């Protein structure tokens, strides 16, 4: 609706949506906001960097990056009740698959970050689409599909994350080229992306969504087996079966131990 409309919204929602102090600080910002809106992404990024107070930038080590990734995953998951803890669950499954495949600890750490950030672009998707209890229209589906594109656009601005940006965003690509958003196929899809695809689909099937209840783990895997080799990576699918089986056995052991203690 334009700059004036945007600022009217800020004023009307001060005290309800927005901190009144922050809303009042926006007074008179309209000319600057109009100028910023006319910039492209690179120009705006350069302006932000040039405007940053001196000494505000810190080099982040691996542990700091992991904490930042986890925080952003929580922000994304909090957007909808149907995505609550999705990124965390996908991360746990993806890490389990990586361990089952014998990947190195360095590779597992990369899997963890990529999984936490894989849905970052969903911040661009309206809740009217995320929470819709019926099938999406063609235009709504196109908006949903673009979330992987925006995941890459966001992450590629972080120095050192360029590769992770591509791999995270490619988790909806399929081996037969029918995925999105690039339509990659076979070896064009990074191994990390193929692993994420298996973890992401497993979590989507085994948790409740607005249009269907959660499926049992074995039912979810049965459905995924139909895409073995055509859409999903066989090696990661095999590792998922092992990971789920190991998790089920662990849960049974804990249940048996609890029963023994109760007796």
C-alpha positions as CSV (number, residue, x, y, z in Angstrom):
1,X,0.0,0.0,0.0
2,X,2.9,2.4,-0.1
3,X,5.0,4.2,2.6
4,X,2.1,6.3,4.0
5,X,-0.1,3.3,4.4
6,X,2.6,1.3,6.0
7,X,3.3,4.0,8.6
8,X,-0.5,4.4,9.3
9,X,-0.5,0.6,10.1
10,X,2.5,1.1,12.5
11,X,0.7,4.0,14.3
12,X,-2.6,2.1,14.6
13,X,-1.0,-1.0,15.9
14,X,1.3,0.7,18.4
15,X,0.8,-0.8,21.8
16,X,-0.9,-3.9,20.3
17,X,1.5,-5.3,17.7
18,X,4.4,-3.0,18.1
19,X,6.3,-1.5,21.0
20,X,5.0,2.1,21.4
21,X,8.5,3.5,21.9
22,X,9.7,1.9,18.6
23,X,6.6,3.0,16.8
24,X,7.0,6.6,17.9
25,X,10.7,6.6,16.8
26,X,9.4,6.1,13.2
27,X,7.9,9.6,13.2
28,X,9.2,11.5,10.1
29,X,10.8,8.4,8.6
30,X,8.7,8.4,5.5
31,X,11.2,10.2,3.1
32,X,14.0,7.8,4.1
33,X,11.7,4.8,3.8
34,X,10.6,5.8,0.3
35,X,14.3,6.1,-0.7
36,X,15.2,2.7,0.8
37,X,12.2,1.0,-1.0
38,X,13.7,2.2,-4.3
39,X,17.0,0.4,-3.7
40,X,17.7,-3.1,-4.9
41,X,18.9,-5.8,-2.5
42,X,22.6,-5.3,-3.0
43,X,22.3,-1.5,-2.7
44,X,20.2,-1.8,0.4
45,X,22.7,-4.2,1.9
46,X,25.6,-1.9,1.2
47,X,23.7,1.0,2.8
48,X,23.0,-1.0,6.0
49,X,26.7,-2.1,6.2
50,X,27.9,1.5,5.7
51,X,25.4,2.8,8.4
52,X,26.4,0.2,11.0
53,X,28.1,1.7,14.1
54,X,31.8,1.0,14.3
55,X,33.0,-2.0,16.2
56,X,29.6,-3.7,16.1
57,X,30.7,-6.7,14.0
58,X,32.1,-9.8,15.7
59,X,33.6,-12.9,14.1
60,X,31.5,-15.9,15.0
61,X,33.0,-19.3,15.7
62,X,31.3,-22.7,15.1
63,X,29.5,-22.7,18.5
64,X,28.2,-19.2,18.0
65,X,27.0,-20.0,14.5
66,X,25.2,-23.1,15.8
67,X,23.4,-21.0,18.4
68,X,22.4,-18.4,15.9
69,X,21.1,-21.1,13.5
70,X,19.0,-22.6,16.4
71,X,17.5,-19.2,17.2
72,X,16.5,-18.6,13.6
73,X,15.0,-22.1,13.4
74,X,12.9,-21.3,16.5
75,X,11.7,-18.0,14.9
76,X,10.7,-19.9,11.7
77,X,8.9,-22.7,13.6
78,X,7.0,-20.2,15.8
79,X,5.3,-18.7,12.7
80,X,2.7,-21.4,12.6
81,X,1.3,-23.9,15.1
82,X,1.7,-26.6,12.4
83,X,5.4,-26.0,12.0
84,X,6.2,-25.8,15.7
85,X,9.6,-27.5,16.3
86,X,9.7,-28.7,12.7
87,X,13.2,-27.4,12.1
88,X,14.4,-29.0,15.3
89,X,12.8,-32.4,14.5
90,X,14.2,-32.3,11.0
91,X,17.6,-31.6,12.4
92,X,17.4,-34.5,14.8
93,X,16.3,-36.9,12.0
94,X,18.9,-35.5,9.6
95,X,21.7,-35.9,12.1
96,X,20.6,-39.5,12.9
97,X,20.6,-40.3,9.2
98,X,24.1,-38.8,8.8
99,X,25.4,-40.8,11.7
100,X,23.8,-44.0,10.2
101,X,25.6,-43.3,6.9
102,X,28.9,-42.9,8.7
103,X,29.5,-39.3,7.9
104,X,32.4,-37.4,9.7
105,X,31.7,-35.1,12.6
106,X,32.5,-32.1,10.4
107,X,29.9,-33.2,7.9
108,X,27.4,-33.9,10.7
109,X,27.9,-30.4,12.0
110,X,27.2,-29.0,8.5
111,X,24.0,-31.2,8.3
112,X,22.9,-29.7,11.6
113,X,23.2,-26.1,10.5
114,X,21.7,-26.8,7.1
115,X,18.7,-28.6,8.7
116,X,18.1,-25.8,11.2
117,X,18.1,-23.2,8.5
118,X,16.4,-25.1,5.6
119,X,13.0,-23.4,6.0
120,X,14.2,-19.9,6.7
121,X,12.4,-18.7,3.6
122,X,9.0,-19.7,5.1
123,X,9.1,-16.3,6.8
124,X,8.0,-14.9,3.5
125,X,4.9,-17.2,3.3
126,X,1.7,-15.8,4.7
127,X,0.0,-17.7,7.5
128,X,-3.2,-17.9,5.4
129,X,-1.2,-20.3,3.2
130,X,0.8,-22.1,5.9
131,X,-2.3,-22.8,8.0
132,X,-4.8,-23.4,5.3
133,X,-6.8,-26.6,6.1
134,X,-7.6,-27.3,2.4
135,X,-5.6,-27.8,-0.8
136,X,-3.7,-24.8,-2.0
137,X,-4.6,-22.9,-5.2
138,X,-2.1,-22.7,-8.0
139,X,-1.1,-19.2,-7.0
140,X,-0.8,-20.2,-3.3
141,X,1.3,-23.2,-4.2
142,X,3.7,-21.0,-6.2
143,X,4.1,-18.7,-3.1
144,X,4.8,-21.8,-1.0
145,X,7.3,-23.2,-3.5
146,X,9.3,-19.9,-3.5
147,X,10.2,-20.4,0.2
148,X,13.2,-22.5,-0.8
149,X,14.4,-19.7,-3.2
150,X,14.2,-17.2,-0.4
151,X,16.0,-19.5,2.0
152,X,19.0,-19.3,-0.5
153,X,18.6,-15.6,-1.0
154,X,18.8,-15.0,2.8
155,X,21.6,-17.3,3.6
156,X,23.9,-16.4,0.6
157,X,24.5,-13.0,2.2
158,X,26.3,-14.6,5.1
159,X,30.0,-14.9,4.4
160,X,31.1,-18.6,4.4
161,X,27.5,-19.8,4.1
162,X,27.3,-19.6,0.3
163,X,27.5,-23.4,-0.1
164,X,25.2,-24.0,2.8
165,X,22.7,-21.6,1.2
166,X,22.5,-23.6,-2.0
167,X,22.4,-27.0,-0.2
168,X,19.7,-25.9,2.3
169,X,17.5,-24.4,-0.4
170,X,17.7,-27.6,-2.5
171,X,15.9,-29.8,-0.1
172,X,12.8,-29.9,-2.2
173,X,14.6,-31.1,-5.4
174,X,14.0,-34.6,-6.5
175,X,16.3,-37.1,-8.3
176,X,14.0,-37.3,-11.3
177,X,14.0,-33.5,-11.8
178,X,10.4,-32.9,-10.7
179,X,11.2,-31.0,-7.5
180,X,11.6,-27.2,-6.9
181,X,12.7,-24.5,-7.2
182,X,15.4,-25.2,-9.8
183,X,14.3,-28.6,-11.1
184,X,17.7,-30.2,-10.4
185,X,18.1,-33.9,-11.1
186,X,20.5,-36.7,-10.1
187,X,24.0,-35.7,-9.4
188,X,23.1,-32.0,-9.7
189,X,21.5,-32.3,-6.2
190,X,24.1,-32.1,-3.4
191,X,24.3,-35.2,-1.2
192,X,23.5,-33.0,1.8
193,X,20.3,-31.8,0.1
194,X,19.2,-35.4,-0.7
195,X,19.6,-36.2,3.0
196,X,17.6,-33.2,4.1
197,X,14.9,-34.1,1.7
198,X,14.4,-37.5,3.4
199,X,14.4,-36.0,6.9
200,X,12.0,-33.2,5.8
201,X,9.5,-35.5,4.2
202,X,9.6,-37.9,7.1
203,X,8.8,-35.2,9.6
204,X,6.1,-33.7,7.3
205,X,4.3,-37.1,7.1
206,X,4.8,-38.1,10.8
207,X,3.4,-34.9,12.3
208,X,-0.1,-33.3,12.2
209,X,-0.8,-30.9,9.4
210,X,-3.9,-28.6,8.9
211,X,-5.2,-31.0,6.3
212,X,-4.5,-34.4,7.9
213,X,-3.5,-36.2,11.1
214,X,0.0,-37.5,11.8
215,X,1.0,-40.8,10.3
216,X,2.7,-43.6,12.2
217,X,6.5,-43.9,11.5
218,X,6.0,-47.1,9.6
219,X,3.2,-45.7,7.5
220,X,5.3,-42.6,6.7
221,X,8.2,-44.8,5.6
222,X,5.9,-47.0,3.4
223,X,4.8,-43.9,1.6
224,X,8.3,-42.6,1.1
225,X,9.4,-46.0,-0.3
226,X,7.3,-45.3,-3.3
227,X,9.7,-42.5,-4.2
228,X,12.9,-44.6,-3.7
229,X,15.4,-43.8,-6.4
230,X,13.0,-41.6,-8.4
231,X,12.5,-38.8,-5.9
232,X,14.4,-39.8,-2.8
233,X,18.0,-40.9,-2.2
234,X,18.1,-44.7,-1.5
235,X,21.1,-44.5,0.8
236,X,19.5,-41.8,3.0
237,X,16.2,-43.7,3.0
238,X,17.9,-46.8,4.2
239,X,19.7,-44.8,6.9
240,X,16.3,-43.3,7.9
241,X,14.8,-46.8,8.4
242,X,17.8,-47.7,10.6
243,X,17.6,-44.5,12.6
244,X,13.8,-44.9,13.2
245,X,14.3,-48.5,14.2
246,X,17.1,-47.5,16.6
247,X,14.9,-44.7,18.1
248,X,12.0,-47.1,18.5
249,X,14.2,-49.6,20.3
250,X,15.6,-46.9,22.6
251,X,12.1,-45.8,23.4
252,X,11.1,-49.4,24.2
253,X,14.1,-49.8,26.4
254,X,13.2,-46.7,28.4
255,X,9.6,-47.9,28.7
256,X,10.8,-51.3,30.0
257,X,13.2,-49.6,32.4
258,X,10.4,-47.4,33.7
259,X,8.1,-50.4,34.2
260,X,10.9,-52.3,36.1
261,X,11.4,-49.3,38.4
262,X,7.6,-49.0,39.0
263,X,7.4,-52.7,39.9
